[in-house]
Structures are given as C-alpha cells and as structure tokens.
C-alpha cells in the first residue's frame, strides 16, 4: 500500500466482514503496514492479529503488504517468539467467504521455508539420512527445483477447481474455467495443484493502471460477481492462466551439482517465467523417500522453498520493556532509535530472555547490531557497546512478583494474570481448529465481562453473550460454534495440545498419545514419559508440572464430551497383531461416498495402519473411491499392490473394529 494512503474501501470491508480486528483498529493496521510501528513493539496479540489481517487481505486479492515483508518481518517475528504457535504449523488459510467450503480432493500443504543455503544443506542432510535408512545411495538421488509462483493457489481435479482454503477445505471456483480460463503447458485439466497467475508483462502494460497489484487482479478472476472486461480480456488472450505445478520449468540433478551451482540454478529459475515468482522450491524426486519422510501438518518434509532477504544495521537502545506471554514468561523488548531495515521502520527488537539481557548488557544506551533475515526479524546479532541492565521486579500485566526459572523471569500468577488467561483461552480455541468466532476481540470482551475459564465459556448462553455486548446474531453463532466444537471430530492429541502445556505442542502430544491413552497422561510419572522416544528427564519434569496446572480445567472440559479421534497406539502385550490393518501401509484415492478421505485415513490409523499419500513399493493396500486416475491404478498393478474398492475396504474394517 502507498505511504500515508490508509486502507482502501475494499480492504476495510474484508476486515469488517471477517471480524479479525480486536486489539488493533484500522488505523493501527495502517500504521503497522506503513512501518510506523516496529514489529517487535507489538504485543503477541497485536502481532498475530496483524498477520491474520495481512494474510486475509493478501489471499482475498487486496494485499496490505508485499509477500516478502509478510514472511521476513511479521511471520518471522511470531516464529521467534513462539516457535510452536499453531498458526505456524497449519496451512495459512485462504478466505472461505467466497462460497460454502467443501472438502478438498487431497490436502494442500504449505511449504517449509529456507532463507540461506545452510538451511537447504540441513534439509538435504535429513534426506541423506532417510535414504540411508531405506538403502538408497545419496549420490545417485535426483533433486528437482522449480519456481515458486506468487499467485492464487488452487487445485484442479479435472471436474472442479478449488481454492486451497485451509488446506483441508476450500471453495469451488470452477466458474473460472467456465469463464474461459486456460491451463498452462499442455492445456489439459486435472493436473492437480497449481496457481492462478497473470503474465507480469501483460499486467504492467494492460492492468497496472486498473489494479493495485497482480494479487488484486487474480482474485477478480474467481469472484462470484460477473467478470469485468479487463479480466475477460486477460483470460481471452491467455495472459491469465491456471499454471499446474506439474508444468513448471525445472532443474533436475544430484546434490553435488545442486550444492555447487546453487546460486546459478536459483537465478535462472527465478527469471525464467513471465510471472511473479517469490522463491524456488526444491524437492526430492524418489517416491519411496518422499513416502518415508512424510509430512507435518504444515508442510512436506521432502520439500523446501528458498527465499531471499537479509540486512543489518547498528542502532542505539532507548530502553528495555517487559511483556508477559501466555506461559507467564516475561519477555524483554528493546525500544530502539527508529531505523529503516529492509524497507521497514524498526523501533523495537526482541531479546530472547532476561538472562541474555544481563549477560550481554542490553540496557538503556547500549549499541546493538540488528539483522533482518527470514528466521528472526529483527534479530540482535551483537551488542557492540553494552550498558547497565535494570531488571523488572513485577509482572507488567498483573503486578505480581517475578521469579527466575532458568533463563526466564516468570509470573507465577497463573490464575489471575490477564495476559496469561486471555492468551491461553485464545490458544485453546485456535488449536482446536474446529471453532470460529473466538478471536482476540471476542475473548477480550468475554474476559472483561468476568468469565475467566474455558469451561465457563462453554456454559454461556445467547443472553449471556448479548449482555457482554455481542449482537444477537453473533451471540447465536458463537453458541452454535461452541456446540460444533463438541460434535465435530478432532484428534485427541489436538485436544491435549490446546491446553498449552509447555513442551507439549501438537507433535509431542501425538507422540505421547501413541503410547498412552488420553485418560492416563495426567497420572504418568516422569519415568514413564522418558521411556517415550523424544522426551528427556528435564522435559518430563516440566510436562508433569504443566499437566498438574491444567488438570482441573482438562477434566472439566473432557467431561463435556468432545468427539475425540483416538490416536493409534501399541497396546501393552502386543495384542493387536491380529488386526487386519496392523502395520500395513494404506493409500486412499478417488472420491469417497461414505465419508471424507481424511476421516477414513484417521480411522485407518486407529486400526494400526500407516497412511500414505502416493503408491510406492511400501504400499500394501490401495483403496479406490470414484474417479480414480489411471496412472495410479497402473502403478499399483505394476508394483503388485492389493487394490480394493471403498465398499470392500469398509467390509474389511467392519470386522477389524468389532
């Protein structure tokens, strides 16, 4: 957005329609976007709210800031403060307000990001390790590199075109093809994931005077309203297309060649297409290794995107202020002399903890060197001239005395500290992921009205919410959403992770529940936790302490009857050896008639199966719904994989579950 212009009418309307602003107002959003407020000066709530607003506007075709600043400044700051924040470990959602959301034919994940060659090297090392475990020679493996298009992500199954949505559910935008949108490359439909893009040169010569940016134009191609003439002309002449990832220009070679010619490969691919590119995607080509490495809930482990950005500056610290996080840790934030770094006006920088502040002398008047890179923005690289440090004595949120816990000054007032309570409530609902309407503004209003526990929120009725200042319709929707969160299936590890116990992010929760049932975890000893791979003595002690703090709230909420999907685990004594799917690798393909593919995958995991995304030599069973691709069937037959219909599969598991 242009300096000093403020939000456009369309941007204001999108933010209001989606009710994302609470801690911030529209003037705050403008000020942050224009660099008037340093990112490190934002509270956690303000930072997340700005990120959500920027993401919403970007994906709705009304960008607030460019993709580089979004990644390198705001998301990176969130990653620095809270590496396990749920927002960082789920697919950044497209707005679903375009139409009713529908299940995607396959999950569309985000891509892990790298900002230097060292990160790419670490990624390759993980692939080398996986290759060794599978018996592949690393020096014979092939890597692929393709441009990362900066367009509107979509998925084409041959009959419908979907927005990416939240990675699981999107919206049907087939109307784009009905309006004449062409497919780049071969021109064939059904090539899966891709991006709706517009030629960079065509945009500059024909559309720049009409649209603020290409994202704004790309979104106009799929809106429900009648297509405007500039968009129709761009489609007619082929300047606007759906570009399947399968058709992208590519480089393929071994790791030795990739590491030697990395910069040349990146430079060539970055400029090869007449479309906006915001990175280069590197991936492993061997299906067996891809299957073995799998994916997180956010990205495929066998794939990574390289982006560029870095800059440094020396600046003077004015003072160091304290901010209380959800965990009770009080984080030091250095207010600095305003300075421009990579195009943004920086006024604050976050230090890791007060032990670092003491050790390095980050006090008022200190001279520090800041850097801007993808991982930490801005990061205190070095203290050039240290000064005396003054430590806070009380919590800035509730005034309670602070105590040292390791490197951190901590507020122990868990029950009454406003910052800890509201941040914990927000974390619970965000982590559940099956409830809307309980963002920062709603939670703040509920807290100010005297409701301080999540269990009590579930007891609120419409008239209670109206009394707190919510409109009647909004109150009705919120009560319905609370009921939805009870009824809609969610994984038990997600439910446990929602309580925000330190060291118990979603990955560790799933790991623990693969060994112990949910009803047992609060009675576990440190010795039992340490026996689970990945948990140390120190983390076990912290986990037990954290479980003790949330046990009462957990038991009250668990008693409400959430519809929990039980994590597959090995029972003591190994009495599951006779289960029909035990240890089998199952792949689901096609459109299922008796439920969503994700539900069937979850059921298979409960029965002891490993669920794959593609047919490989490790696949034992291919379950076919309707509209299955011929290539996948042929590959299964060639590899000798057992192929069954959805009905046959359901008959098999009916016996296994009884």
C-alpha positions in Angstrom: 0.0 0.0 0.0 1.2 3.5 -0.7 2.6 5.5 2.2 0.0 7.6 4.0 -2.9 6.4 1.9 -4.6 4.2 4.6 -6.8 1.2 4.0 -8.8 1.0 0.8 -12.5 0.6 1.0 -12.3 -3.0 -0.2 -9.7 -3.8 2.5 -11.8 -2.2 5.2 -14.8 -4.2 4.1 -13.0 -7.5 4.1 -11.6 -6.9 7.6 -15.1 -6.0 8.9 -16.8 -8.9 7.2 -14.3 -11.4 8.8 -14.2 -9.7 12.2 -10.4 -10.1 12.7 -9.6 -6.9 14.5 -9.9 -6.5 18.2 -6.5 -5.5 19.8 -5.9 -3.4 16.7 -8.2 -0.9 14.9 -8.0 0.0 11.2 -5.7 3.0 11.9 -3.3 0.6 13.8 -3.2 -1.8 10.9 -2.4 1.1 8.5 0.3 2.4 10.9 2.0 -1.0 11.1 1.8 -1.7 7.4 3.4 1.7 6.7 6.3 1.0 9.1 5.1 3.4 11.7 5.3 0.8 14.5 8.1 -1.6 14.8 7.2 -5.3 14.7 9.0 -6.1 18.0 6.9 -3.4 19.7 3.7 -5.3 19.0 2.2 -7.4 21.7 1.7 -11.1 20.8 -2.0 -10.4 20.3 -1.4 -7.4 18.1 1.3 -9.3 16.1 -1.0 -12.3 15.4 -3.9 -10.1 14.6 -1.9 -8.1 12.1 -0.6 -11.3 10.5 -4.1 -12.7 10.2 -5.4 -9.5 8.7 -2.5 -9.3 6.2 -2.9 -13.0 5.2 -6.7 -12.5 4.8 -6.3 -9.4 2.6 -3.4 -11.0 0.6 -5.5 -14.1 -0.2 -8.6 -12.1 -0.9 -6.7 -10.2 -3.6 -6.4 -6.9 -1.6 -2.8 -7.2 -0.3 -1.8 -4.9 2.6 1.9 -5.6 2.4 4.1 -7.5 0.0 4.8 -11.2 0.5 8.5 -10.5 1.4 7.6 -8.3 4.3 4.9 -10.6 5.5 7.4 -13.6 5.6 10.6 -11.8 6.6 9.1 -9.5 9.2 5.9 -10.4 10.8 5.7 -14.2 10.5 9.3 -14.5 11.3 8.8 -12.4 14.5 6.0 -14.8 15.5 8.3 -17.7 14.9 10.9 -16.1 17.0 8.6 -15.5 19.9 6.6 -18.7 19.7 8.2 -21.4 17.5 5.3 -23.8 18.3 2.5 -21.4 17.7 -0.4 -23.1 15.9 -0.5 -20.5 13.2 3.0 -21.5 12.1 2.1 -25.2 11.9 -1.0 -25.2 9.8 -1.7 -24.1 6.3 -2.2 -20.4 6.1 -5.9 -20.2 5.1 -7.4 -18.7 2.1 -10.6 -16.8 2.9 -13.6 -19.1 2.7 -16.2 -16.4 2.4 -16.3 -16.7 -1.3 -18.7 -19.6 -1.1 -19.6 -22.6 1.1 -16.5 -24.6 1.9 -16.1 -28.1 0.6 -13.6 -31.0 1.3 -10.6 -30.8 -1.0 -9.8 -34.0 -3.0 -6.3 -34.0 -1.4 -4.7 -31.9 1.3 -2.8 -28.8 0.0 0.0 -28.1 2.4 2.2 -25.1 2.7 6.0 -25.3 2.0 8.8 -25.2 4.6 10.9 -22.1 4.0 14.7 -21.5 3.9 16.4 -18.2 3.8 20.0 -19.3 3.3 22.0 -22.2 1.8 22.9 -23.6 5.2 19.2 -24.4 5.8 19.0 -26.1 2.4 22.0 -28.1 3.4 20.4 -29.2 6.7 17.3 -30.3 4.7 19.4 -32.3 2.4 21.1 -34.0 5.3 17.7 -35.2 6.5 17.1 -36.6 3.1 20.5 -38.3 3.1 19.6 -39.9 6.5 16.3 -41.1 5.2 18.0 -42.5 2.1 20.5 -44.4 4.1 17.7 -46.0 6.2 16.0 -47.1 3.0 19.1 -48.4 1.4 19.4 -45.7 -1.3 22.8 -44.2 -2.4 22.6 -40.5 -1.7 24.9 -39.6 -4.5 22.5 -41.2 -7.0 19.4 -39.4 -5.9 17.8 -36.7 -8.0 16.6 -33.3 -6.7 14.1 -31.1 -8.6 13.9 -27.3 -8.4 11.0 -25.2 -9.8 9.9 -21.6 -9.5 7.5 -20.8 -6.6 4.8 -18.8 -8.3 3.3 -15.9 -6.4 -0.4 -16.4 -7.5 -3.7 -17.7 -6.2 -3.3 -21.3 -5.0 -5.9 -23.8 -6.4 -6.5 -27.5 -7.1 -7.9 -28.9 -10.3 -9.2 -32.5 -10.2 -10.5 -32.4 -13.8 -14.1 -31.6 -12.9 -13.8 -28.9 -10.3 -11.4 -26.2 -9.4 -10.9 -25.4 -5.7 -9.2 -22.7 -3.7 -6.7 -24.0 -1.2 -8.7 -22.7 1.7 -7.2 -24.0 5.0 -5.5 -27.0 3.3 -8.4 -29.3 4.1 -11.4 -27.4 2.9 -11.6 -24.8 0.1 -14.3 -23.3 -2.1 -15.5 -24.4 -5.5 -14.3 -21.8 -8.1 -14.9 -23.9 -11.2 -16.6 -20.8 -12.6 -13.0 -19.6 -13.5 -12.7 -22.4 -16.1 -16.3 -21.8 -17.3 -15.3 -18.2 -18.0 -12.6 -19.4 -20.3 -9.5 -19.6 -18.0 -6.9 -21.8 -19.8 -4.4 -24.3 -18.3 -0.8 -23.5 -18.9 1.5 -26.1 -20.5 -0.4 -29.0 -22.1 -3.7 -27.3 -21.6 -5.2 -30.4 -20.0 -7.4 -30.3 -17.0 -7.0 -32.5 -13.9 -3.3 -31.9 -13.2 -3.8 -31.2 -9.5 -2.3 -28.3 -7.6 -1.2 -25.0 -9.2 -1.6 -21.3 -9.1 -3.9 -18.8 -10.9 -1.4 -16.2 -12.3 -1.2 -13.3 -14.7 1.7 -12.5 -17.1 4.0 -9.9 -15.5 4.5 -8.0 -18.7 0.8 -8.1 -19.6 -0.1 -6.8 -16.1 2.4 -3.9 -16.5 1.1 -2.9 -19.9 -2.7 -3.5 -19.6 -3.7 -3.8 -15.9 -1.4 -1.8 -13.7 -3.5 1.4 -14.1 -6.6 -0.6 -13.1 -5.4 -2.8 -10.2 -3.0 -2.1 -7.4 -1.2 -5.4 -7.9 -1.4 -8.8 -9.5 -2.9 -10.4 -6.4 -5.8 -7.9 -6.6 -6.4 -8.9 -10.2 -6.0 -12.6 -9.7 -8.7 -12.6 -7.1 -11.1 -10.8 -9.5 -10.9 -13.8 -11.8 -12.7 -16.1 -9.3 -15.2 -13.8 -7.6 -18.8 -14.7 -7.9 -19.8 -11.4 -9.5 -19.8 -11.1 -13.2 -16.4 -11.0 -14.8 -15.2 -7.4 -15.6 -13.9 -6.6 -19.0 -10.2 -6.3 -18.2 -10.3 -9.8 -16.6 -12.2 -11.2 -19.5 -9.7 -9.8 -22.0 -6.7 -11.2 -20.0 -8.4 -14.7 -20.0 -9.2 -14.5 -23.7 -5.6 -13.7 -24.7 -4.1 -16.3 -22.4 -2.3 -13.7 -20.2 -4.2 -15.1 -17.1 -3.9 -18.9 -16.7 -4.1 -21.7 -14.2 -0.5 -22.9 -14.1 -0.2 -26.5 -12.8 2.9 -27.2 -10.8 3.5 -30.2 -12.9 4.1 -27.9 -16.0 6.6 -25.6 -14.3 10.1 -25.4 -15.8 12.5 -27.4 -13.7 16.1 -28.2 -13.0 16.9 -31.8 -12.0 20.2 -33.1 -10.8 22.2 -34.6 -8.0 23.1 -33.0 -4.7 26.8 -32.4 -5.7 25.7 -30.4 -8.7 23.0 -28.6 -6.7 25.3 -27.5 -3.9 28.0 -26.4 -6.4 25.7 -24.4 -8.7 23.1 -23.4 -6.2 23.1 -19.6 -6.9 23.1 -20.1 -10.7 20.2 -22.6 -10.5 18.2 -20.2 -8.4 18.9 -17.1 -10.6 17.9 -19.0 -13.8 14.7 -20.4 -12.5 13.7 -17.1 -10.8 13.7 -15.2 -14.1 12.7 -17.9 -16.5 8.9 -17.2 -16.4 6.9 -14.1 -17.2 5.0 -14.5 -13.9 5.7 -13.2 -10.4 8.0 -15.6 -8.5 8.7 -15.4 -4.8 11.0 -18.3 -4.3 12.5 -21.6 -5.6 11.0 -24.9 -4.5 13.5 -27.8 -4.0 12.2 -31.4 -3.6 13.3 -35.0 -3.6 12.1 -37.0 -6.6 12.3 -40.6 -5.3 8.8 -41.6 -4.3 9.9 -44.1 -1.7 11.9 -41.5 0.2 9.0 -39.0 -0.1 6.7 -41.6 1.4 9.1 -42.4 4.1 9.8 -38.8 5.2 6.1 -37.9 5.0 4.8 -34.5 6.2 4.0 -32.4 9.2 0.5 -30.8 9.4 2.0 -27.8 7.7 4.4 -29.0 5.0 6.0 -32.0 3.3 9.4 -32.9 4.8 10.8 -33.8 1.4 10.3 -30.3 0.0 11.5 -26.8 0.9 11.2 -23.3 -0.6 14.2 -21.0 -0.8 13.6 -17.2 -0.3 16.0 -14.3 -0.2 16.3 -11.4 2.3 19.0 -10.1 4.7 20.2 -6.7 6.0 22.0 -5.4 9.1 22.2 -2.1 11.0 23.8 -0.7 14.2 21.3 1.2 16.4 21.1 2.6 20.0 18.8 1.1 22.6 16.5 3.7 24.3 15.1 1.3 27.0 14.1 -2.3 27.6 10.4 -3.0 28.4 8.8 -6.2 29.6 5.8 -8.1 28.1 4.1 -11.2 29.6 3.4 -14.2 27.4 0.8 -17.0 27.7 3.3 -19.2 29.6 3.9 -16.5 32.2 7.4 -15.8 30.9 8.2 -12.1 30.8 9.9 -11.2 27.5 12.3 -8.3 27.2 11.7 -5.9 24.3 14.4 -3.3 23.4 13.0 0.0 22.3 15.5 1.4 19.8 16.1 4.6 17.9 13.9 4.4 14.8 15.8 3.0 11.9 14.9 1.6 8.5 15.8 -2.0 7.8 14.8 -3.8 4.5 12.2 -1.1 3.9 10.5 -1.2 7.3 10.8 1.4 10.1 12.1 -0.6 13.1 11.5 0.8 16.6 11.8 -2.3 18.7 13.8 -5.6 18.8 13.0 -8.7 20.9 15.7 -10.3 23.0 15.5 -14.0 23.8 15.2 -13.7 27.6 16.4 -11.6 30.6 19.4 -13.9 31.1 20.6 -12.8 27.7 19.9 -9.2 28.5 22.0 -9.5 31.7 24.8 -11.4 30.0 25.2 -9.1 27.0 24.4 -5.8 28.7 21.3 -4.9 26.7 20.4 -1.9 28.7 19.4 1.7 28.0 22.0 3.3 25.8 23.5 0.1 24.5 24.6 -0.1 20.9 23.3 -3.2 19.2 23.7 -4.7 15.7 20.3 -5.8 14.2 19.8 -8.2 11.2 16.8 -9.0 9.1 16.6 -12.5 7.8 13.8 -15.0 7.3 14.4 -16.8 10.6 14.4 -13.9 13.1 13.3 -10.3 12.2 14.8 -8.2 13.6 17.4 -10.2 15.4 20.0 -8.8 17.8 23.2 -10.1 16.2 25.7 -8.5 18.5 25.9 -6.0 21.4 28.6 -3.5 20.2 28.5 -1.3 23.3 26.9 -2.8 26.4 25.2 -0.8 29.2 23.9 -1.4 32.7 20.7 -3.5 32.9 17.7 -2.8 35.1 15.5 -5.9 35.7 11.7 -5.7 36.1 10.5 -6.6 39.6 6.9 -7.3 38.8 4.7 -8.6 36.1 3.6 -5.8 33.6 0.2 -7.4 33.3 -0.9 -8.2 36.9 1.8 -6.7 39.1 2.8 -10.0 40.7 6.4 -10.6 41.8 8.6 -12.3 39.3 10.8 -15.3 39.9 13.7 -16.8 37.9 13.0 -20.1 36.1 16.2 -21.0 34.2 16.9 -18.1 31.9 13.5 -16.5 32.2 11.8 -14.1 34.6 8.4 -15.6 35.1 5.0 -14.5 36.6 3.6 -17.4 38.6 0.1 -15.8 38.9 -1.4 -18.3 36.5 -5.0 -17.9 37.8 -5.3 -14.1 37.8 -2.8 -12.7 35.3 -4.9 -11.1 32.5 -2.2 -11.7 29.8 -1.8 -15.3 30.6 -5.5 -16.0 30.9 -6.6 -14.4 27.6 -3.7 -15.7 25.7 -4.4 -19.2 27.0 -8.1 -19.0 26.0 -7.2 -17.9 22.5 -4.6 -20.6 22.2 -7.2 -23.3 23.2 -9.7 -22.3 20.5 -7.1 -21.8 17.8 -5.5 -25.1 18.5 -8.8 -27.0 18.4 -9.3 -25.7 14.9 -12.9 -26.6 14.7 -14.5 -23.4 16.0 -14.9 -19.9 14.7 -15.8 -16.6 16.4 -13.4 -16.7 19.4 -10.6 -14.5 18.2 -8.8 -11.8 20.3 -11.7 -9.3 20.3 -14.3 -11.9 21.4 -12.0 -13.4 24.1 -11.1 -10.0 25.4 -14.8 -9.0 25.7 -15.6 -12.3 27.5 -12.7 -11.8 29.9 -13.7 -8.2 30.7 -17.2 -9.5 31.4 -15.9 -11.7 34.2 -15.7 -15.1 32.5 -12.1 -16.3 33.0 -12.2 -20.1 32.4 -12.7 -22.0 29.2 -15.2 -24.4 30.9 -17.3 -21.4 31.9 -17.3 -20.1 28.3 -19.0 -23.4 27.3 -21.7 -22.6 29.7 -22.5 -19.3 28.2 -25.9 -18.9 26.6 -27.1 -16.4 24.0 -28.5 -14.0 26.5 -25.2 -14.1 28.5 -23.2 -13.1 25.4 -25.7 -10.4 24.4 -25.2 -9.0 28.0 -21.5 -8.9 27.3 -22.1 -6.6 24.3 -22.3 -9.1 21.4 -25.1 -8.7 18.9 -28.0 -11.2 19.0 -27.0 -12.9 15.7 -23.3 -13.0 16.7 -24.3 -14.5 20.1 -26.3 -17.2 18.4 -23.4 -18.0 16.1 -21.0 -18.2 19.0 -23.2 -20.7 20.9 -23.6 -22.7 17.8 -19.8 -22.7 17.3 -19.3 -23.9 20.8 -21.6 -26.8 20.1 -19.9 -27.5 16.8 -16.6 -27.8 18.6 -18.1 -30.5 20.8 -19.6 -32.5 18.0 -17.2 -32.2 15.1 -14.4 -34.9 15.3 -10.9 -33.7 16.4 -7.8 -35.7 17.2 -7.2 -36.4 20.9 -3.6 -35.0 20.5 -5.0 -31.7 19.2 -7.4 -31.5 22.2 -4.5 -32.1 24.6 -2.2 -29.6 22.9 -4.9 -27.0 23.2 -4.2 -26.7 26.9 -0.8 -25.1 26.1 1.3 -27.2 28.4 5.0 -26.2 28.0 6.9 -28.7 25.8 3.6 -30.3 24.7 3.0 -29.0 21.2 0.9 -31.0 18.8 3.8 -33.2 17.7 4.7 -34.2 21.3 1.1 -34.7 22.2 0.6 -37.1 19.3 3.8 -38.9 20.2 2.8 -39.4 23.9 -0.8 -40.5 22.9 0.7 -43.1 20.6 1.9 -44.9 23.7 -0.6 -43.9 26.5 -4.4 -43.2 26.3 -5.5 -39.6 26.9 -7.2 -40.6 30.2 -3.9 -41.8 31.6 -1.5 -38.9 30.7 -2.2 -36.9 33.8 -1.2 -39.8 36.1 2.0 -40.5 34.2 5.3 -40.5 36.1 8.5 -38.8 34.8 10.0 -42.3 34.3 7.1 -43.3 32.0 7.3 -40.2 29.9 11.1 -40.5 29.5 10.5 -44.1 28.1 8.8 -42.5 25.1 11.3 -41.7 22.4 12.0 -37.9 22.2 11.4 -37.0 25.8 14.2 -36.2 28.2 14.3 -36.1 32.0 14.1 -32.3 32.0 11.2 -32.1 29.7 9.3 -34.9 31.6 9.6 -32.9 34.8 8.3 -29.8 33.1 5.4 -31.7 31.5 4.3 -33.2 34.7 4.3 -29.7 36.3 2.3 -28.4 33.4 -0.2 -31.2 33.5 -0.8 -30.6 37.1 -1.5 -26.9 36.5 -4.2 -27.6 33.8 -5.6 -30.9 35.2 -8.8 -29.4 36.7 -9.6 -27.5 33.5 -8.9 -30.5 31.4 -11.1 -32.8 33.4 -14.0 -30.3 33.3 -13.7 -29.9 29.5 -13.1 -33.6 28.8 -16.4 -34.3 30.7 -18.3 -32.1 28.2 -17.9 -35.0 25.7 -15.7 -33.7 22.9 -15.9 -36.1 19.8 -12.2 -37.2 20.0 -10.5 -39.3 17.4 -8.3 -41.7 19.4 -4.6 -41.9 18.4 -3.5 -45.3 17.2 -1.1 -46.8 19.7 0.5 -50.1 20.6 -1.2 -51.8 23.4 0.7 -53.5 26.2 1.3 -57.1 25.4 1.1 -56.5 21.7 -2.5 -58.0 21.4 -3.2 -56.1 18.2 -1.1 -58.4 16.0 -4.2 -59.9 14.5 -5.8 -56.6 13.4 -6.3 -56.6 9.6 -4.6 -53.3 9.0 -1.9 -53.6 11.7 1.4 -52.4 10.2 0.0 -52.1 6.7 0.6 -49.0 4.5 -2.7 -47.9 3.0 -3.3 -45.3 0.3 -6.8 -43.8 -0.3 -7.6 -42.4 -3.8 -10.6 -41.0 -5.6 -13.8 -39.6 -4.2 -15.3 -41.5 -1.3 -19.0 -41.9 -0.9 -19.2 -42.9 2.8 -17.3 -40.1 4.3 -14.4 -37.8 3.6 -11.0 -39.2 2.8 -9.4 -37.6 5.9 -12.0 -39.4 8.1 -11.1 -42.7 6.5 -7.4 -42.0 6.9 -7.9 -41.3 10.6 -9.9 -44.5 11.1 -7.2 -46.5 9.4 -4.6 -45.0 11.8 -6.7 -46.1 14.7 -6.7 -49.6 13.4 -2.9 -49.6 13.2 -2.3 -48.7 9.6 0.3 -46.3 8.2 -1.4 -43.9 5.7 0.4 -43.0 2.5 -0.2 -40.2 0.0 1.1 -42.0 -3.1 1.6 -45.5 -4.3 5.2 -46.8 -3.7 6.9 -50.1 -3.2 5.9 -49.9 0.5 2.2 -49.7 -0.2 0.2 -52.7 0.9 -3.3 -51.6 0.0 -4.9 -49.1 -2.4 -8.5 -48.2 -1.5 -10.3 -46.7 -4.5 -13.3 -44.5 -4.5 -14.8 -42.9 -7.6 -12.9 -41.0 -10.3 -9.5 -42.7 -9.7 -6.7 -41.8 -12.0 -5.5 -44.5 -14.5 -1.8 -43.8 -13.7 -2.2 -44.5 -10.0 -4.0 -47.8 -10.7 -1.5 -48.9 -13.3 1.4 -48.2 -10.9 -0.3 -50.2 -8.1 -0.8 -53.1 -10.5 2.9 -52.9 -11.6 4.1 -53.0 -8.0 1.7 -55.8 -7.0 -0.3 -53.6 -4.6 -3.6 -55.1 -3.5 -6.4 -52.9 -4.9 -9.9 -52.8 -3.3 -13.0 -50.7 -3.7 -14.3 -48.4 -1.0 -17.1 -50.9 -0.2 -14.6 -53.8 0.0 -12.4 -51.8 2.3 -15.4 -50.9 4.6 -16.3 -54.6 4.8 -12.7 -55.4 5.8 -12.5 -52.8 8.6 -16.0 -53.6 9.9 -14.7 -56.9 11.1 -11.5 -55.4 12.5 -13.4 -52.9 14.6 -15.9 -55.3 16.0 
